[in-house]
């Protein structure tokens, strides 16, 4: 265009010196593809976040794919019952690394008002959570804030060749809280607790 008499608005240098890890983290942070796992009223707020009024596409997160193999951030919106835990774990395991998780709403984060035997009291017992969004239900602005916080976390760490995976030497999941209880009075929750960590063998 410049050769035909149209002046270029921006002139870039011929080369740029940077770190590949920095560039990879910038690309990952601004092209998050969410895997929506909406089970209750928080899912309506998640849908509103993608609407034209709030437009989550401004932050590169509008490509919601319902296949886990194309997603890199899982948004769990709503309560999760015990029968749904194996499904949630399988979807999480099918997502390729690097991957992240947002726990949206009080029900996903702590069980909310459903303090019953059937509702999971926090999904972080089964999958690792990076950002918690409080509220019942949280507003779309809160979810956008969570996406921005997750972007900052992605920019601050991570490598292009997965060297950060080697640093995972211990489980990150919650510790078993069965100490001091009679084994006959404890109940084993179904599911594999090892999925609550990012530790890989």
N, C-alpha and C positions, 0 to 999 in steps of 0.2 A: 504493500500500500504506500509506503514511503517513497518508492521509486516512481510512482505515478503522480506525485505531487500532493498526496494526502499525508499530513503530518501525523506521526504516531503520538498517541497520548502519553504512553509510558515507554521509556527506553530501558531495557533490561541489560545487565552486563553479559558478556560472552560466556562467563562461567561463574558459578557460585560455589564457595567452599563451605561445607557443613558436615555434620556427622550423620551417617546413615541411620543410627538409632534415633536421633532427633527428628529426622524427616519421617521415619516410619511411625513414630509416636504422633506426629502432627497429622498424618494421614489417617491413622487409626482413630484418633480423637474426633475428627471432623467427618467421619463417614461411618458412624455407628448404625448398624442395621438391627433394629429391635426384634426380638421374638416375643410377641405379646402373649402372656399367660394370664388372661383375665377371667376370673371366676365369679365376680360379684359386682357390686355397684361401683367399685373403683375402676372397673373396665369402661364404664360410661365416661368417666373423667379422662381416661386414657384416650378414648376415641375423640373427645373434645379437644385434646391437646393436638391431635393431628388435623383438626378442622382449620378453616381459613382464618378464624378469629385469633387463634393462638399460634398456628403454623409452626410446628416443630421442625419443618423442613429448613427453617432458617439456620438450624444448628446441625444439619446433615443427618437427621435421624428419622426421616420420613419414610424410608424404604422398609416398611414392616413386612417381613416375610414369615409365612406360616410353615416354613420348613426349617428345622434347626440347623441344617447343614449350610445354610446361607446367612446365618445370624451370628452376631458376636456380643449382643447384650440381651439378657432375658429380663423382662419387666413382669414381675409377679404382682398382679393387681387383684386384691380380694382375698377372701379366706380360702385356705387350703385344707381339705379334710384328709383324714388318714388314707382313705382309698385313692386319693389323687396323688399322694406322695410318690409312688412308684412311677407314675406317668411323668410327673415333674422331674424326677431324677433321670429318667431315660432321655427326656428332651435335653436336659442339661448335659448329659454325657455325649449326646450326638452333636452338640455344638462344637465347632473346631476352636482350638486355642489360637490366639488369646481370646478370652471371653470374660464377660463381666455380668453382674446381676444387680438389679434395682428392686428393692422391696418396697412396693407402693401401698401405703395405707397401714392403719393400725392392725388390721386383721392379718396381713401377711407378715408384719414385723413382730407382733406379739400375741396374736390371737384375737385382739380387740375385745369386744364385749362377749365373744363366744368362748367362755372359759369352760369348755366341755371336753369330754373324753374323745370326741370325734374330730375336733378341730385342732390342727397343728398350732402350738403356741410359739410361733416364730419359725419361718422357713429356714433360718440360718442353722437349724439343727440338722438340715439335710443337704443344703447347698450353700456355698459361700456367698455372702452378700457384701457388695461394695458400698452401696449407698442406701440409706433408709429414708423414706419419705413419710413423715407423720401426718396424721389427719384421718378423719372418718366422714366422708372421703376427702382426700387432699385435692386441692384445686389444681387446674392445669399449670398455673404458674409455679406451683411447688414441684411438679414433675419436670418442668423445664429447668428449674434450679438444680434438680438432681442430675439432669443430663449435663449441665454446665460443670457441676462438681465432679462428675465422672470424667469429663474431658480433662479437667485439671489433673486428676489422678493418673490418667493414661499418659499425659504429657510428661509427668514427673518420673515415670519409670518405664521399663520395658526395653527390650532389645530386638533388633531385626531378625536375629538368628535364634532367639529363644534361650539365650544364656541365663536369663533371669529364672528360668525354670530349674536350673541346677541349684539355685540358692534356696529352694524349698526343701528344707531338711526335716521339717516337723509338721504335724497336722495343725491347721489353723482353726478347725472347727471348735465348737464349745466343748468343754470338759464334761465328762460324765458326772452327773450330780446325784449319784446313787450312794455316795459314801455315808455311812452311819445308819443306813436303813437295813432292815431285815430283808434278806433276799426273797423271802416268801411274800413280802408286802410290795415288792417292786414289780413293775410291768414292763416288758420288753416292747418297745414301739416298733412296728414293722418298718422295714426299709434298711438300707445300707448307710450307716453313719459315716463311712469313709468318704462319701460324696460331699459331705459338708466341708471338706478341706480342699485346698488347691495342691496338696502334696501329691506328687506323682512318684511311683516306684520306678 
